[in-house]
């Protein structure tokens, strides 16, 4: 008769191996910080598998004390999520909560061979909580360039407001550091990646536990992204108005400095109440102008109004129309 202690030990080892499989390497950074470029580099490695952005894993899960695993997904919302649909995977029937999370990770891992790496932009503390053993690659970029790019994307109308999501991502990172072990994370900057791509990619590979491969720099042959170029970094110095930069720096100067980005203006003077009102108006008008121009009046305002009125089916209808337009724009 088999020794029960030996069976228990074998089961524990199998559980540990499964947990390691389901604890991916998370590439985390603010939107417009270069995470897509880094994903392409990682995915070009023969031993790494990065299927892309998976914020839907945490966007639609909530605590549910009455659920078997203590968590429950808003499955209709996840099915409507543009990034989930882009993965072209199906939600297994009968699963929810942490069981569904693990099943989705298995489906993502099955897309290719190699260590599973996923990209995320928000809710990192929740991801670390739900995925014990996960390791994190933190990608940092100058918030002035993040804000400039975010305005170009129509997400904000001013640099002063466009830096807010960078701040939120960095606060998420600070909270996550307290939850991670010293060897569970690595940090690099977008600027460093552009200046010395081979060195930085070799450092990431060593962290993940795979040898560096020069195939990581072959991504231009199968994407629209150009090779690493130092001139892509620090564009704020010649593409942003000094006053706009000064107002952004007055808002987040301390956090910038703590991350090695020295403000270009001194002293840091916050805008007056009247100027803040002007910036808020510019911010709203800029977002509305971009949304109307690119998505159409009805879908843009329909989605916003339905969200405020909590009419989820109506909001999803208009959001699908907006998402279809975004897919066309990204081609």
N, C-alpha and C positions, 0 to 999 in steps of 0.2 A: 504493500500500500504506500502511495507516495507520501513523503514527509510534508505535513501541512505547513511547517515553517519555511521549507524550501519553496513550496508553491506560493506562499505569501510574499517571500522575497522576490521571486520571479515576477509576480504580479506588480510589485512595487517598481521593479526595474522597467517593466513594460510601460507602466503609467508614467514614469519619469521620462522615458524615451518619447512617448506620445506628447507629453507636455512640452518637451523641447521642440518637437516638430511644430506644435501649435503656438509657439512663442516666437513670432517673427522678429526680424530686425526692422525697426520702425525708422524711416527717414522722416524727420520732423522739422518743419520750418514754416514761417509765415508764407501765405500766398505771395507770389511774385518774388520769392527769395532764391529761386533756382532749383527747386525740388524736382521739377520736370526734367531739367537737364541732367541732374544727378541720377534720376531714375533711368534715363536712357543709358548713361554710362554703366550703371550697375547691371542693367538687364543685358548689356552686350557682353558681360563676363560669362564664360561658359559654365561657371559653377554657381551663378546667382540668378535668382528669378524675382524680378520686380514687376508685377502686373499693373502697377499704377496706384492711383489715389483710392483709398478705402475709408474715407471719413464716414461713409454710411454705416460702418460697423459700430460707431459710437453715437452718431447723430440720432439714431432712431431707437435706442435701447434705454429703458428706464427701470429704476428699482421697482419690484413688485413682490412684496412680502408673501403674497398668497400663491405665487408661482413656484413650481418645483425647484428652480435654480435661484430664485430670488430676483430674477430679472425678466423683463418682457419687451419684445420688439413691437413697434408700430409697423407691422408688415406692409399694409397698403402704402404707407409713406415711403418705406424703403423701396418697394417696387416702382414707385413713381420717381425715385431719386435718379437724376441724370447720370451720376457717376456709377451707381449700382448697375443701371441698364447698360452702361458702356462696357462693363465686365462680361456681359453675356453669360451669366450663370443663373441658375434657377434656385429658388428657395425650396429646400426639401420639405415635403409635406409632413406635418405632425411635429415639427421641431420649433422650439422657441427659446428665448433667453440664452444662457450660456451654451446650451446644446446646439442652438442654431449658430451662434458665433463660431464655435469650433467646426461645425460643418462647413460654414462659409470659408473658413481658413483652409480647410482641406481642399475645397474646390479651387481656391486661388493657388494653392501649392501645386495642384495637379496640372496647372496650365503649362508648366515647364519644369525641367529638372533643376536642382540646385537649392541653395539656401533661400527660403522665402524672405523677401524684403518688401515692405509696403510703405507707401507714402501717406503722410497725414499732415494736416495743417491746424488742427484744433483738438481740444479735449484730450490732450496727451495724458493728464493724470488719470482720467477714466480708463484709457487704453492700458496704461501700466497696471492699474488695479485689476482689470478684467483678464489681463494676459501675464500672469506671473512668469518671470524668466525672460520676458522680452528685453531686448537691448535696443538702444536708441542712438541714431546718428543725428545730431543736432546741426542743422545748416543755418548759419546766421548770415544776414546780408545787411548792408548799410540801410537804415530805415529811410533815408532820403531817396535812395534809388527804389526801394520798395514802394514808397508813397508815390513817386513819380510814375512808376509803371502802373500802379493801381488807378491813378487818374486817367492814364491812357486807356485802361480797360473799361472806364466808365463806372467804376465802383465808388468813386468819390469825385467831388468837384473841386477840392482844394487839397494841397499837401497837408495842411493843418488837420484835416479830418482823415485823410488817407492813411495816416500813420497809426490809426487806432487799432487796426487788426494786427499790425506788427507788435504793438504793445501787448495785446491780449495773448498772442502766441508766446511772447517772451515770458509773460506772467505764468502761463501754463507750463513753460519749461522750468521756471524757478520752482514751482510746486512739485514737478515731477522729479527734479534732482534729489529732493528730500526722500523720495520713495525708491530711488535706484541705488544700487551698490556702486562703489567707486569704479569697478571694471565693467559696468553695464552700459556706459555711454561714452561717446566721443563727440567732440565739437570741431567743426571747421567753418571757415567763412567762404562765402561765394567769391570774394576778392582773392583769397588764397588759392581757391580752386582754379580761377582763371589765370593767376600768375604762375602757378606751379602745379599743373594738373596731374602729372605723373607722380610727384611726391605725395600729394594729398590723396590720390586714389590708392596708392600703395599703403598709406597709413590706414585708410578705411578697410582695405582688404585684410591687413594684419589684425585689425580689431574684430572683423567678422570671422576670421580663421581660414581664409582662402589665399592662395598665392596671387600676386598681382598679375594681370593679363593685359597686354597692350591692345587687346581687342576692345577694351573699355573705351578707347578713343576712336573706335570705328563707327560710332553712332551716326555721323553725318551721312554715311552711305545708305542708311535706311530711315532717315528722318529729315525734317525740314530745318533742324538745328545745325548751326555752323560749328566748326571746331572751337575749342577754348580760345578766347581772345581777351587779353587784359583790358582792351579799350571798352569792352562791354561793361566793365565795372566802373564805378565812380562817375556815371554819366550826369549825375545831379550837378556836378561842378560847372557844366556848360549848357545844360538843358533846362535848368530851373532858375526862376527869377530870385535874386538875392533876398528880396523881402519875403517871398514865400518860404524860402529855406530858413530864414531867421525866425519866422513865426512857428514853423515846425519845431525848430531846436528849442525855442522857449517853452514848448510844451513837454518835450521828452528828453531834454538835454542831459539830465542826470542818468537816465537809463541808457542813453547812447554812450555816455562816457564810461559807464560801468562795463560796457561791452566792447570798448576799444575804439569807438567812433567819436572823435573829438569834434565838438561843435565848431562851426566856422565863424560864429559871431560871439562877441563878448562886449558888454555883459548881456546875459539872456534877459530880454524884457518881454513880458507877456503882452499881447495885444490888448488894447482898451476894450471896454464893453461895447462901444459902438463898432469897433473893428471886428470884434467877434461876431456881432450880429451880421455885418457885411459878409464875413466868411461863411457863416451858416447859410445865408441866402445863396451865395455862389455855389456852395456845396450842393444844395438841393436842386438848384437850377441846372447845374452841371450833370447830375445824375439823371434828372428828368429828360434833359436834352439828349443825352446818350441813349437812354432807354427808348424814347419815342422814335429816335432816328433809326435805331437798329432793330427794335422789336415790334414797333407799331404802337399807336396810342391805346387801342383797346386791350391787347394782351398786357402791356406794361402797367396801366392803371387798374385793369381788371384784377390782376394777380395781387396788387397791393391792397386794393379795397377788400377783396375776398379774404385776405390774410387778417386784416383788421377786424372783419366781421366774423372771423373763424368759420368761414364756409369752405371747409377743406376740399370737398369735391370740385367746387368752382375754382379754387386756387390751383388745384392740380391740373385742371383743364387748361387754364391760361399758362401755367408754368410749363406744360408740355409744349405749347406753341413757342414759348420763349426758348426752351431747351433745343427745339428743332432749329431755331434760328442760330443759336450759339454753335451747334454742330456744323452748320453751313459756314459760319465765320471762321471756325478753327481748321477747316480743310485747307 
